[in-house]
Amino acid sequence: MSAFTFRPVQLLAALALLAVEVAIARYAPPGVLRGFVGDVLVVVLVYALLRACLVQPPQRLALWALVFACVIEGLQGLGMADRLGLHNQTPLHSVLRIALGATFDVWDLVAYACGWLVCRALNLRKPELQ
């Protein structure tokens, strides 16, 4: 059995979530939508990407998405964007700084845990898609 697959529905879901994330980042004012809901959705986005291409149990992929988000948050706490010299010199620097983030916040970890719960809930409702 191959470790890789292609699930177009999951890829479309990930692309839709990416569009929502970009819209939130670009147009939402500071507050709950931008500061919390966007972080919840990022875990669901990563989960959808993993589901689109990997053959693993959904609960494992949800955990991987959570761990990924928490590792990125930990790197923010270590000031990794500044250590890497990502100071918006080029468009690539800007994108990498946005993706990595620059500010650690414990509430982001809470949001990621909520995103993990959303991923788990998605699979409780539709076990035939596992």
C-alpha positions in Angstrom: 0.0 0.0 0.0 1.3 3.4 -1.0 1.8 6.0 1.7 0.6 8.7 -0.8 -2.8 9.2 -2.4 -4.7 12.0 -4.0 -8.1 13.1 -2.6 -9.4 15.9 -4.8 -12.2 16.8 -2.3 -9.7 17.3 0.5 -7.5 19.4 -1.8 -10.4 21.6 -2.8 -11.3 22.0 0.9 -7.7 23.0 1.6 -7.8 25.5 -1.2 -11.1 27.0 0.0 -9.7 27.2 3.6 -6.6 28.9 2.2 -8.8 31.5 0.4 -10.6 32.1 3.7 -7.4 32.5 5.6 -6.0 35.0 3.0 -9.3 36.9 3.2 -9.1 37.0 7.0 -5.5 38.1 7.0 -6.1 40.8 4.4 -9.5 42.2 5.4 -10.5 41.2 8.9 -9.9 43.8 11.6 -7.9 42.8 14.6 -10.0 40.8 17.0 -11.5 37.4 17.5 -12.0 36.6 13.8 -8.4 37.4 12.9 -6.7 36.5 16.1 -8.5 33.3 17.0 -10.7 31.9 14.2 -7.9 32.2 11.7 -5.6 30.1 14.0 -8.4 27.5 14.4 -8.8 27.3 10.7 -5.0 27.0 10.0 -5.0 23.6 11.8 -8.0 22.5 9.7 -6.2 23.7 6.6 -3.0 21.7 7.4 -5.2 18.7 8.2 -7.0 19.0 4.8 -3.7 19.2 3.0 -2.4 16.1 4.8 -5.6 14.2 4.1 -5.4 15.2 0.4 -2.1 13.4 -0.1 -1.3 10.9 2.8 -2.8 7.5 3.6 -2.9 7.6 7.3 -5.8 7.4 9.9 -7.6 10.8 10.1 -7.0 11.0 13.8 -3.2 10.7 13.3 -3.3 13.4 10.6 -5.3 15.7 12.9 -2.6 15.2 15.5 0.2 15.9 13.0 -1.6 19.1 12.0 -1.8 20.1 15.7 1.8 19.3 16.3 2.9 21.2 13.2 1.0 24.3 14.4 2.4 24.1 17.9 6.0 23.7 16.6 5.6 26.8 14.4 4.3 28.7 17.5 7.3 27.5 19.4 9.6 28.8 16.7 7.8 32.1 17.1 8.6 32.1 20.8 12.3 31.6 19.9 12.2 34.5 17.5 13.0 32.4 14.5 11.8 34.9 11.9 14.3 37.4 13.2 17.0 34.8 13.6 16.6 33.9 10.0 16.8 37.5 8.9 13.2 37.7 7.5 12.8 41.4 7.5 10.6 41.9 4.4 13.6 42.6 2.1 11.9 40.6 -0.7 8.4 39.3 -1.4 9.7 35.8 -0.4 10.9 37.1 2.9 7.5 38.7 3.5 5.6 35.4 2.7 8.0 33.4 4.9 7.6 35.9 7.8 3.8 35.7 7.5 3.9 31.9 7.4 6.3 31.5 10.3 4.9 34.4 12.3 6.8 36.5 14.7 4.8 36.7 18.0 4.3 33.9 20.4 0.9 33.8 22.1 -0.5 31.1 24.4 -4.0 31.8 23.1 -2.8 30.6 19.7 -2.1 27.2 21.3 -5.7 27.2 22.6 -6.9 28.0 19.1 -4.8 25.2 17.6 -6.3 22.8 20.1 -9.8 24.0 19.0 -8.8 23.4 15.4 -7.7 19.9 16.3 -11.2 19.3 17.9 -12.8 20.5 14.6 -10.7 18.0 12.7 -11.8 15.2 15.0 -15.4 16.3 14.8 -15.3 16.3 11.0 -14.4 12.6 11.1 -17.0 11.7 13.7 -19.7 13.0 11.3 -18.4 11.3 8.2 -16.6 8.1 9.1 -17.1 6.7 5.6 -14.6 9.2 4.2 -11.8 7.8 6.4 
